[in-house]
Amino acid sequence: MELLMAMCLLPLFCACVYLCKLVLQWRNQQCYLLAYECYKATDDRKLDTESCVKIIQRNKNLGLEEYRFLLKTIVNSGLGEETYGPRNVIAGREDCPSLEDALWEMDDIFSVTLDKLFDKTGISPSKIDILVVNVSLFSPAPSLTARIINHYKMKKDIKAFNLSGMGCSGSLVAIDLVQNLFKTYKNVHAVVVSTESLGPNWYRGKVKPMILANCLYRSGGCSMLFTNNKALKHRALLKLECIVRTHLGSSDEGYGCSIQVEDKHGFRGFSLSKSIAKVAAKALTMNLRVLVHKVLPLTELLRYVIMSRRQNKVAEHHRGVGAGGTGLNLKAGLEHFCIPPTEGAVVNGVGNSLGLNDYDLEPARMALHRFGNTSSGGLWYVLGYMEAKKRLKKRDKILMVSFGAGYECNNCVWVVLRDLHDANVWKDCIESACRWRWTWMMPMSELKRLQITLVNPFKRGTDIG
């Protein structure tokens, strides 16, 4: 009898042990964002319109057609008058960038953001267990993580990772790496640094798809501190709910639509092909097919299925004539949207595809206007704007969307753990940001004002508009 009872209790005991293991594993897999710090350069590095014109005029390889293209791109990009450029470009040394310039650019971003991050959280650099740095276009030896470890004298058993070539999506790739490491290491702290090296990679040629990078990309970056220690949950800002990654690198079209190359004159730059919009749309669609099942309520998914079937029947009845859109309502499970501040048309395009309104797109537009396209750090300026405007309330959910070279689309969802209201890097300009929304989409007056400035070097009266 006792043997029979023991045999019956053994499976129950094993099941309890397994469930306890799953619970403990779930606790260790939590990824909390304790703090983040965006980079803000000094005022002497601001790139207003006049400064951009001077930089453009220094490039003797450009002709009138390229000037016309650059002027329209700059004015229609959505960038404002207070973005920041790399030091060597401001100083007029973009033709001969040095290793010292590249390292100084990285050191400045690292020290400014990390010093503030450690000071704000009270966590010593010696307590950091994991360090991830993502910079796409610069990978020196010793590595950038080694540079940070040496500067802050971090512990000898720190786990350090350098990510390169990820483009604007590098930040979420780094966070995905941290989340997976949290499954192995318990009660640890991780720092992620996301930025881009612009100074040594300023394009000096005249190929239009490669000139775009000079018009859009600006100095910026962000450092973030994460933990999986549940005891620190009360100090955290956000909790990572899920992250989904989609990679189209197996397709030649996807691989080549966003790539670093040299033109026929040997000038190196970043080329964006005409197919990038189509590839990005495909990657976003594939990603959302997985993501929506994780974040949207069942009622919204059922509504979408029913309405889609009805539409298909109507379309068949009318021989291919559609009955209107029945897209998913993302706002049924999400309150806020971090759209990558890459370029005005991209922000609008992604917003339209997701069914977002001007209120939803305002943070991305303002981040683009104030700081420009800061590559992988851009999403955190958007988040900072939301926090500065006191939009983020406890239990709200935030969708972060990112695209990167490869070609890839990486999206994640955060849960707000408490009401957030820190003005952060927006402190000096958040009050004036409301006025930008009326000006950033009206480029024609600025276009006419700059027309004469750029035409003068050619001594012609050709209309650039």
Salt bridges, closest charged atoms under 4 A:
GLU37 OE2 - LYS120 NZ 2.70
ASP43 OD1 - LYS46 NZ 3.71
GLU50 OE2 - ARG449 NH1 2.90
GLU65 OE2 - LYS208 NZ 2.93
GLU82 OE2 - LYS46 NZ 3.55
GLU82 OE1 - ARG370 NE 3.49
GLU94 OE1 - ARG58 NH2 2.96
ASP95 OD1 - ARG204 NE 3.60
ASP101 OD1 - ARG87 NH2 3.73
ASP101 OD2 - ARG93 NH1 2.70
ASP107 OD2 - ARG147 NH2 2.82
ASP108 OD2 - ARG45 NH1 3.32
ASP129 OD1 - LYS155 NZ 2.77
ASP176 OD2 - ARG245 NH1 3.11
GLU241 OE1 - LYS397 NZ 3.21
GLU253 OE2 - LYS278 NZ 2.95
GLU300 OE2 - ARG303 NH2 2.90
ASP358 OD1 - ARG365 NH1 3.12
ASP360 OD2 - LYS331 NZ 2.61
GLU362 OE2 - ARG391 NH2 3.23
GLU362 OE2 - ARG437 NH2 3.24
ASP396 OD2 - HIS336 NE2 2.89
GLU408 OE1 - ARG245 NH2 3.91
ASP422 OD2 - LYS120 NZ 3.39
ASP428 OD2 - LYS40 NZ 3.36
GLU446 OE2 - ARG449 NH2 2.55
